Amino acid sequence: MKTPDESVVHGSKARPQDLPALDKLLRDCAPLVAEHGHTLVAGEARVLLDGLRARAVVGQLTRLELEALAPMLAARVQARLAPSMRAVLNLSGTVIHTNLGRALLADAALQQVLALMGSPNNLEFDLDSGSRGDRDDLIEGLLCELTGAEAATVVNNNAAAVLLGIAALARGREAIVSRGELVEIGGAFRMPDVMSTAGATLVEVGTTNRTHSRDYEQAITPRTGLIVKVHTSNYQVQGFTAAVDEATLAPLAHAAGLPLMTDLGSGALVDLSKYGLPAEPLPQAMLAAGCDVVTFSGDKLLGGPQAGLIVGSREAVGRIRKFPMKRALRLSKLPFAALEATLRLYLRPERLVQDLPTLRLLTRNQAQIAALAQRLLPEVATAVAPRFGVEVVALQSQIGSGSLPVERLPSAGLAITAVDGRGRTLEALATALRGLPRPVVGRIHDDRLLLDLRCLEEPALLTSQLGLLKEMLA
Ligand SMILES: *Cc1c(COP(=O)(O)O)cnc(C)c1O
C-alpha cells in the first residue's frame, strides 16, 4: 500500500522547470558519456528533454518519470546503436526468402569473410609476380571446373549479369526472346525493360504459350546480335505449350553466327533430384547444350552470397569482361570472399548436405520436422494460452526465390488459432512474435498462424523467447 506522501509525490505533475538542464543530466550520466562520447549522448539527451518538456507544458509529465531520466537516456543510446538490420527466425515456410535475405552462408563462407575483411588481401594482386592481378583469376578456374565452362566472371547479382550480358553482346542490335519468356523477375526487373536499358532492341517471337524453332529462324536478320532464353522460374504455363530448348536453339544461333545466352535464375550447381528434391536445370547442362553464356544467382539455390555468375565460352565471356559497364557492376570483396568459399564446398559433394545450409534445410525430412514440432508444442502452447490454441500440423514448404514455384516440400510445424476466433487477435500475435528480440516470422493462412519449423535449426532461439512472448500477450 502506498503512503499518502508517496502518492502525492509520484502522482503529482512535473512542471517544465523541474526538468534538469542538459549539462546537469550529462553530469548525472557521466559513465554513459565516458562510454559513448559526448556527441551521441548529448544529442539523445537533448531530444529526450525536448520531448519531456513538451509533455510537461501540457501537464502530462509525472515526477515519477523524472526520476527515470538516466535509464531512459541509456535506453535511447542503446536503441540508436542497435542496427536496424537484425537476425530473425524464418518460420515462414519459404526457405530461400528474398525478403529475409535469401541463402544463409555456410560456416566456411562466414569464416572466410571474417578472416579476410579486416585484413589486406590479394583481391587484385598476383602473389607470384607481385604485380596487379584480376579478381576473376581467383574464382574463374573453380567456376570452370564446376560447370565445364571455358571462361567465367562474376558481378553484383544475376540481374546485373543479365543486363551486362545483353549489353555486351547485343547493344545497338536486336535480341530475340520468346514471348513466353518476357518475365518480370520481381521489383522492376522486367525483361523488356532490361533489353532497352541494355541498349538492345527486343524482338519478340512466338506466343505466350507456344514458341517454335521456325519463330526464331524467321526473326534472325543482319541486325540480330543475340538470342536470349530466360528460365521462367517464378511461374509456369501449363497445358498446350511449346518452347524451344537450348540444345535445339544453339545450332540455329551458331549457324547464323550468333551467341545464345540463357538466364537460369536459380542456378543449382548439383542435381537436386539426387537429394530427393525437384530438379532444376544446371548451368553445366546448359553449356553442354551449346549455350555461349549462362547466368545465375549466387544467393538462391547455390547457397552463397548475393552475386551474379556468368559462365560460358571464352569469346562471349571475354566480350562481357571487356565491356565498360562490367566495372560498375563488379562484385565487391566481401561477397567475393564468401562466394569463393561457398564454391569450394562443391568440391566435396558428399559433404554438401551438411556444409551448405540451403541444401541442409531443403532436405530436412518431414518426420524430423514433425518431431521437433511435437517437442516444442507444450512450451509454445503455455506461452500463448489462454487466448490461443496450438497444434502440430503437416505443412508444405516452398523453396522460394522464384525457384520451382509449383513444387512443395512436405514439412511440419505449429498452427496457432485464436480461441475467440477473430482474425485481428491472430494479427496481434503475429505482431508480438515479430516484436521479440529475435523476431519470429510466420505466416497467417485460413485463420491460423503457421510456424513452419523447417528452417528452425536452433530451437532454443525460439524457446528462450517464449517467456517474454507470454508477458507481451498478458
Ligand atoms: C532471381 C532471378 C533473376 C535475378 O537474380 P538476382 O540475383 O536476384 O539479381 C534473374 N532472372 C531469373 C530467371 C531469376 O529467377
The ligand as an SDF file (V2000), in Angstrom:
LIG
                    3D

 15 15  0  0  0  0  0  0  0  0999 V2000
   16.1250  -14.3180  -59.4800 C   0  0  0  0  0  0  0  0  0  0  0  0
   16.2390  -14.1820  -60.9540 C   0  0  0  0  0  0  0  0  0  0  0  0
   16.9340  -13.1060  -61.5260 C   0  0  0  0  0  0  0  0  0  0  0  0
   17.5550  -12.0330  -60.6730 C   0  0  0  0  0  0  0  0  0  0  0  0
   18.6310  -12.5330  -59.9250 O   0  0  0  0  0  0  0  0  0  0  0  0
   19.2200  -11.6710  -58.6910 P   0  0  0  0  0  0  0  0  0  0  0  0
   20.4000  -12.4640  -58.2510 O   0  0  0  0  0  0  0  0  0  0  0  0
   18.1380  -11.5730  -57.7060 O   0  0  0  0  0  0  0  0  0  0  0  0
   19.6030  -10.3470  -59.2490 O   0  0  0  0  0  0  0  0  0  0  0  0
   17.0210  -13.0400  -62.8960 C   0  0  0  0  0  0  0  0  0  0  0  0
   16.4590  -13.9790  -63.6760 N   0  0  0  0  0  0  0  0  0  0  0  0
   15.7690  -15.0300  -63.1660 C   0  0  0  0  0  0  0  0  0  0  0  0
   15.1690  -16.0250  -64.0890 C   0  0  0  0  0  0  0  0  0  0  0  0
   15.6480  -15.1710  -61.7850 C   0  0  0  0  0  0  0  0  0  0  0  0
   14.9790  -16.2010  -61.2680 O   0  0  0  0  0  0  0  0  0  0  0  0
  1  2  1  0
  2  3  1  0
  2 14  2  0
  3  4  1  0
  3 10  2  0
  4  5  1  0
  5  6  1  0
  6  7  2  0
  6  8  1  0
  6  9  1  0
 10 11  1  0
 11 12  2  0
 12 13  1  0
 12 14  1  0
 14 15  1  0
M  END
$$$$
